[in-house]
Amino acid sequence: MIPRTLESKLRELTGYYPVVVITGPRQSGKTTLCRATFPDRPYVSMEALDTREFARDDPRGFLTQYVDGAIFDEIQHVPELLNYLQSEVDARPEPGRFVLTGSQHFGLSQSISQSLAGRCGILVLLPPSLDELRAFPSAPDDLYSVLWQGAYPRIYDRDIPAHRWLADYTATYLQRDVRQVINVGDLQAFSGFLKLCAGRTAREVNLSALGGDAGVSHNTARAWLSVLETSYIIHRLPAWHLNIRKQVVKAPKLHFLDSGLACYLLGIREPEQLRLHPLRGAIFESWVIAEIYKTYVHRGVQPGLFHYRETRGLEIDLLVNRGERLDAIEIKSGATASPDFFKNLQQFPNRLGDAGESRRIDNTVVYGGEESQQRSYARLLPWRDVQRISVEG
């Protein structure tokens, strides 16, 4: 197992709450993290049908086997157990008794809010960040390989070809997770929808256009997009609203949380294809935002991330709200710095001034090059150092 940033927060929350829940996409490393952090704790997987039936048919009898606590993996398979777990931890509220994992955030969060509100801490584990991936001996060192392979740990831990593993992952996701969350009669239609979303990574969400291209209704597109978001395939980056006269776009941006999965769905078969691919910049933008997103959630912090665009041109790829300060970040896949990289960052402070905002703005350009520079109005940050944006905050 590679060291995971979330481990320290997991240990911290088990000192406060009788139940800690770790959610996130399948194969992000939740089980490995829990078992490595608590090696002496009994481990129970709800994937096993006989275990699942026991927990569902005789929940009280099931829990009596684990009075001193346990790790319950993939708890979303037996949401009914959470009602009985509530009574158990109310009777014995010692911190850290139970650690639960689950892959379907929507169903899991609903059950938790009904049964364990106030009794549990909730954490999110995404595939490893770039810094975490570097602990694997087989981790790539060039930008296009990093983007193309993505970050799911099994690709690196088992040395499975990324394209092969992502094909199997996609098939499993469609066949199992999607069918468990919603009643999709035509998985081929959903598969096409998933690929259309990959083609729209780093673009604003237009449900009518997306549904029309997929041959489904506006409401179906909305529901399917929610499935992708609650299973941590995508993230919708909300728009930053300013009280100014200029017309500001309010639609969220769609970003894939794993660049390798986006590349697979787009039919990109090798890293070198990315170099001249028309979506290279979009894939790089989504990767940067996912990396920054991970640095927050893996420390147990809800990130305040936004994008900004006016209908007449001014756009900021990412705004990080730090309270008394804003980080304005432009994301450029080019390896050579250009004056155009900084143009929007130079104009944006005037917009804040028009809105009566007096907060300090720290400007950064993350780009596909290797050199770091500090200019008078912004710093230029190479892709390898992207996590410094969050860590230094």
For each residue, the residues with C-beta under 8 A, 3 or more apart:
1: 4 29 32 33 36
2: 128 132 133 135 136 153
3: 7 132 135
4: 1 7 29 33 125 128 132 298
5: 8 9 129 131 132 295 298 299
6: 9 10 22 33 123 125 298 299 300
7: 3 4 10 11 33 36 37
8: 5 11 12
9: 5 6 12 13 123 298 299 300
10: 6 7 13 14 20 22 33 34 37 99 123
11: 7 8 14 15 37
12: 8 9 15 16 300
13: 9 10 16 17 20 121 123 300
14: 10 11 17 20 38 95 96 99 121
15: 11 12 95 96
16: 12 13 95 121
17: 13 14 20 95 96 119 120 121
18: 89 92 93 94 95 96 97 98 119 120
19: 85 89 97 98 99 100 116 119 120 121
20: 10 13 14 17 96 98 99 100 120 121 122 123
21: 75 99 100 101 102 108 112 116 120 121 122 123
22: 6 10 30 33 34 99 100 101 102 122 123 124 125
23: 30 101 102 103 105 108 109 122 123 124 125
24: 28 30 103 105 124 125 126 232
25: 28 103 126 127 231 232 233 257 258
26: 103 169 172 173 177 231
27: 127 152 153 154 169
28: 24 25 125 126 127 152 153 232
29: 1 4 32 33 125 127 128 153
30: 22 23 24 33 34 73 101 103 125
31: 34 35 45 73 101
32: 1 29 35 36 153
33: 1 4 6 7 10 22 29 30 36 37 125
34: 10 22 30 31 37 38 41 43 71 73 99 101
35: 31 32 38 39 41 43 71
36: 1 7 32 33 39
37: 7 10 11 33 34
38: 14 34 35 41 71 99
39: 35 36
40:
41: 34 35 38 69 70 71 99
42: 66 69 70 71
43: 34 35 70 71 73
44: 51 66 70 71 72 73
45: 31 48 51 73 74
46: 51 52 55 72 73 74 75 76 77 78
47: 52 73 74 77
48: 45 51 52
49: 52 53
50: 53 54
51: 44 45 46 48 54 55
52: 46 47 48 49 55 56 77 78
53: 49 50 56 57
54: 50 51 57 58 61 62
55: 46 51 52 58 59 62 78 81
56: 52 53 59 78 80 81
57: 53 54
58: 54 55 61 62
59: 55 56 62 63 80 81 83 84
60: 63 64 84
61: 54 58 64 65
62: 54 55 58 59 65 66 81
63: 59 60 66 67 81 84 85 88
64: 60 61 67
65: 61 62
66: 42 44 62 63 69 70 98
67: 63 64 92
68: 97
69: 41 42 66 96 97 98 99
70: 41 42 43 44 66 98 99
71: 34 35 38 41 42 43 44 98 99 100 101
72: 44 46 75 81 98 99 100 101
73: 30 31 34 43 44 45 46 47 100 101
74: 45 46 47 77 101 102 103
75: 21 46 72 78 79 81 82 100 101 102 108
76: 46 79 102 103 104 107 108 111 180
77: 46 47 52 74
78: 46 52 55 56 75 81
79: 75 76 82 107 108 111
80: 56 59 83 84
81: 55 56 59 62 63 72 75 78 84 85
82: 75 79 85 86 111 112 114 115 116
83: 59 80 86 87 115
84: 59 60 63 80 81 87 88
85: 19 63 81 82 88 89 98 115 116
86: 82 83 89 90 115 116 119
87: 83 84 90 91
88: 63 84 85 91 92
89: 18 19 85 86 92 93 97 98 116 119
90: 86 87 93 119
91: 87 88
92: 18 67 88 89 97
93: 18 89 90 119
94: 18 97
95: 14 15 16 17 18
96: 14 15 17 18 20 69 99
97: 18 19 68 69 89 92 94
98: 18 19 20 66 69 70 71 72 85 89
99: 10 14 19 20 21 22 34 38 41 69 70 71 72 96
100: 19 20 21 22 71 72 73 75 120
101: 21 22 23 30 31 34 71 72 73 74 75
102: 21 22 23 74 75 76 105 107 108
103: 23 24 25 26 30 74 76 177 231
104: 76 107 108 177 180 181 230 231
105: 23 24 102 108 109 230 231 232
106: 109 110 181 226 227 230
107: 76 79 102 104 110 111 180 181
108: 21 23 75 76 79 102 104 105 111 112
109: 23 105 106 112 113 122
110: 106 107 113 114
111: 76 79 82 107 108 114 115
112: 21 82 108 109 115 116 117 120 122
113: 109 110 116 117
114: 82 110 111 117
115: 82 83 85 86 111 112
116: 19 21 82 85 86 89 112 113 119 120
117: 112 113 114
118:
119: 17 18 19 86 89 90 93 116
120: 17 18 19 20 21 100 112 116
121: 13 14 16 17 19 20 21
122: 20 21 22 23 109 112
123: 6 9 10 13 20 21 22 23 297 300
124: 22 23 24 232 297 298
125: 4 6 22 23 24 28 29 30 33 298
126: 24 25 28 151 232 257 290 293 294 297 298
127: 25 27 28 29 150 151 152 153 257 258
128: 2 4 29 132 133 151 153
129: 5 132 133 151 291 294 295 298 387
130: 133 134 146 151 291 384 386 387
131: 5 134 387
132: 2 3 4 5 128 129 135
133: 2 128 129 130 136 139 146 151 156
134: 130 131 139
135: 2 3 132 139
136: 2 133 139 153 156 157
137:
138: 156 159
139: 133 134 135 136 156
140: 145 146 149
141: 145
142: 145 146 271
143: 146 147 284 368 383
144: 147 148 271 272 274 275
145: 140 141 142 148 149 271
146: 130 133 140 142 143 149 259 287
147: 143 144 150 259 260 263 271 274 283 284 287
148: 144 145 162 259 260 263 268 270 271 273 274
149: 140 145 146 155 162 260 271
150: 127 147 155 162 166 258 259 260 261 263
151: 126 127 128 129 130 133 258 259 260
152: 27 28 127 155 165 166 169 258 260 261
153: 2 27 28 29 32 127 128 136 156 157
154: 27 157 158 160 165
155: 149 150 152 158 159 160 161 162 165 166 260
156: 133 136 138 139 153 159
157: 136 153 154
158: 154 155
159: 138 155 156
160: 154 155 164 165
161: 155 164 165
162: 148 149 150 155 165 166 260 264
163: 166 167 264 269
164: 160 161 167 168
165: 152 154 155 160 161 162 168 169
166: 150 152 155 162 163 169 170 260 261 264
167: 163 164 170 171 264
168: 164 165 171 172
169: 26 27 152 165 166 172 173 261
170: 166 167 173 174 191 194 261 264 265
171: 167 168 174 175
172: 26 168 169 175 176 177
173: 26 169 170 176 177 178 231 233
174: 170 171 177 178 179 187 190 191 194
175: 171 172 178 179 187
176: 172 173 179 180
177: 26 103 104 172 173 174 180 181 231
178: 173 174 175 181 182 184 187 190 227 231
179: 174 175 176 182 183 184 187
180: 76 104 107 176 177
181: 104 106 107 177 178 227 230 231
182: 178 179 223 224 227
183: 179
184: 178 179 187 189 190
185:
186: 189 190
187: 174 175 178 179 184 190 191
188: 191 192
189: 184 186 192 193 214 215 216
190: 174 178 184 186 187 193 194 224
191: 170 174 187 188 194 195
192: 188 189 195 196 214 215
193: 189 190 196 197 210 214 216 221 224
194: 170 174 190 191 197 198 228 233 265
195: 191 192 198 199 265 266
196: 192 193 199 200 210 213 214
197: 193 194 200 201 210 225 228 234 254 256 265
198: 194 195 201 256 261 262 265 266
199: 195 196 266 279
200: 196 197 203 205 210 254
201: 197 198 234 254 255 256 262 279 282 283 285 286
202: 253 254 255 281 282 283 285 286
203: 200 253 254 282
204: 249 251 252 253 254 309
205: 200 210 225 236 251 252 253 254
206: 209 210 251
207: 210 211 218 221 222 225
208: 211 212 218 221
209: 206 212 213
210: 193 196 197 200 205 206 207 213 214 221 225
211: 207 208 214 215 216 217 218 220 221
212: 208 209 215
213: 196 209 210
214: 189 192 193 196 210 211 221
215: 189 192 211 212
216: 189 193 211 220 221 224
217: 211 220 221
218: 207 208 211 221 222
219: 222 223
220: 211 216 217 223 224
221: 193 207 208 210 211 214 216 217 218 224 225
222: 207 218 219 225 226
223: 182 219 220 226 227
224: 182 190 193 216 220 221 227 228
225: 197 205 207 210 221 222 228 229 234 236 254
226: 106 222 223 229 230
227: 106 178 181 182 223 224 230 231
228: 194 197 224 225 231 233 234
229: 225 226 232 233 234 235 236
230: 104 105 106 181 226 227
231: 25 26 103 104 105 173 177 178 181 227 228
232: 24 25 28 105 124 126 229 235 257
233: 25 173 194 228 229 256 257 258 261
234: 197 201 225 228 229 254 255 256 257
235: 229 232 254 255 256 257 289 290 293
236: 205 225 229 252 253 254 255
237: 252 253 254 255 289 305 306 307 318
238: 252 305 306 307
239: 248 249 250 251 252 253 306 307 308 309
240: 306 307 308 316 319
241: 248 250
242: 248 308 351 352 354 355 357
243: 355 356
244: 248 351 354 355
245: 354
246: 310 312 351 354
247: 310 311 312
248: 239 241 242 244 308 309 310 311
249: 204 239 309 310 311
250: 239 241
251: 204 205 206 239
252: 204 205 236 237 238 239 307
253: 202 203 204 205 236 237 239 307
254: 197 200 201 202 203 204 205 225 234 235 236 237
255: 201 202 234 235 236 237 285 286 289 290
256: 197 198 201 233 234 235 259 261 262 283 286 290
257: 25 126 127 232 233 234 235 286 290 293
258: 25 127 150 151 152 233 261 262 290
259: 146 147 148 150 151 256 262 263 283 284 286 287 290
260: 147 148 149 150 151 152 155 162 166 263 264
261: 150 152 166 169 170 198 233 256 258 264 265
262: 198 201 256 258 259 265 266 283 286
263: 147 148 150 259 260 266 268 274 283
264: 162 163 166 167 170 260 261 267 268
265: 170 194 195 197 198 261 262
266: 195 198 199 262 263 277 279
267: 264
268: 148 263 264 273 274 277
269: 163 273
270: 148 273
271: 142 144 145 147 148 149 274
272: 144 275
273: 148 268 269 270 276 277
274: 144 147 148 263 268 271 277 280 283
275: 144 272 280
276: 273 280
277: 266 268 273 274 280 283
278:
279: 199 201 266 282 283
280: 274 275 276 277 283 284 333
281: 202 284 285 332 333
282: 201 202 203 279 285 286
283: 147 201 202 256 259 262 263 274 277 279 280 286 287 333
284: 143 147 259 280 281 287 288 331 332 333 368 383
285: 201 202 255 281 282 288 289 317 331 333
286: 201 202 255 256 257 259 262 282 283 289 290
287: 146 147 259 283 284 290 291
288: 284 285 291 292 317 318 329 331 366 383 386
289: 235 237 255 285 286 292 293 305 317 318 331
290: 126 235 255 256 257 258 259 286 287 293 294
291: 129 130 287 288 294 295 386 387
292: 288 289 295 296 303 305 318 320 329 386 387 389 390
293: 126 235 257 289 290 296 297 303 305
294: 126 129 290 291 297 298
295: 5 129 291 292 298 299 387 389 390 391
296: 292 293 299 301 302 303 305 390
297: 123 124 126 293 294 300 301 302 303
298: 4 5 6 9 124 125 126 129 294 295
299: 5 6 9 295 296
300: 6 9 12 13 123 297
301: 296 297
302: 296 297
303: 292 293 296 297 320
304: 320 321 322
305: 237 238 289 292 293 296 318 319 320 321
306: 237 238 239 240 318 319 321
307: 237 238 239 240 252 253 315 316 317 318 319
308: 239 240 242 248 314 315 316 319 348
309: 204 239 248 249 314 315 316
310: 246 247 248 249 313 314 315 351
311: 247 248 249
312: 246 247
313: 310
314: 308 309 310 344 347 348 351
315: 307 308 309 310 344
316: 240 307 308 309 319 328 329 330 344 345 348
317: 285 288 289 307 329 330 331
318: 237 288 289 292 305 306 307 327 328 329 331
319: 240 305 306 307 308 316 326 327 328 329
320: 292 303 304 305 326 327 329 389 390 393
321: 304 305 306 326
322: 304 325 326 327 393
323:
324: 359 360
325: 322 359 360 361 362
326: 319 320 321 322 352 359 360 361 362
327: 318 319 320 322 361 362 364 389 393
328: 316 318 319 345 348 361 362 363 364
329: 288 292 316 317 318 319 320 363 364 365 366 389
330: 316 317 341 342 344 345 363 364 365 366
331: 284 285 288 289 317 318 365 366 367
332: 281 284 338 341 365 366 367 368
333: 280 281 283 284 285 367 368
334: 337 338 341 367 368 369
335: 367 368 369 370
336: 369
337: 334 341 365 367 369 371 373 380
338: 332 334 341
339: 342 343
340: 343
341: 330 332 334 337 338 365 367 380
342: 330 339 345 346 363 365 375 377 378
343: 339 340 346 347
344: 314 315 316 330 347 348
345: 316 328 330 342 348 363 365 377 378
346: 342 343 349 377 378
347: 314 343 344 350 351
348: 308 314 316 328 344 345 351 352 361 363
349: 346 352 353 361
350: 347 353 354
351: 242 244 246 310 314 347 348 354 355
352: 242 326 348 349 355 357 358 359 361
353: 349 350 356 357
354: 242 244 245 246 350 351
355: 242 243 244 351 352
356: 243 353
357: 242 352 353
358: 352
359: 324 325 326 352
360: 324 325 326
361: 325 326 327 328 348 349 352
362: 325 326 327 328
363: 328 329 330 342 345 348 377 378 379
364: 327 328 329 330 378 379 380 381 389
365: 329 330 331 332 337 341 342 345 378 379 380 381
366: 288 329 330 331 332 381 382 383 386 389
367: 331 332 333 334 335 337 341 380 381 382 383
368: 143 284 332 333 334 335 383
369: 334 335 336 337 380 382 383
370: 335 382 384
371: 337 380 382
372: 379 380 381 382 385
373: 337 379 380
374: 379 380
375: 342 378 379 380
376:
377: 342 345 346 363
378: 342 345 346 363 364 365 375
379: 363 364 365 372 373 374 375
380: 337 341 364 365 367 369 371 372 373 374 375
381: 364 365 366 367 372 385 386 388 389
382: 366 367 369 370 371 372 385
383: 143 284 288 366 367 368 369 386
384: 130 370
385: 372 381 382 388
386: 130 288 291 292 366 381 383 389
387: 129 130 131 291 292 295 390 391
388: 381 385 391 392
389: 292 295 320 327 329 364 366 381 386 392 393
390: 292 295 296 320 387 393
391: 295 387 388
392: 388 389
393: 320 322 327 389 390
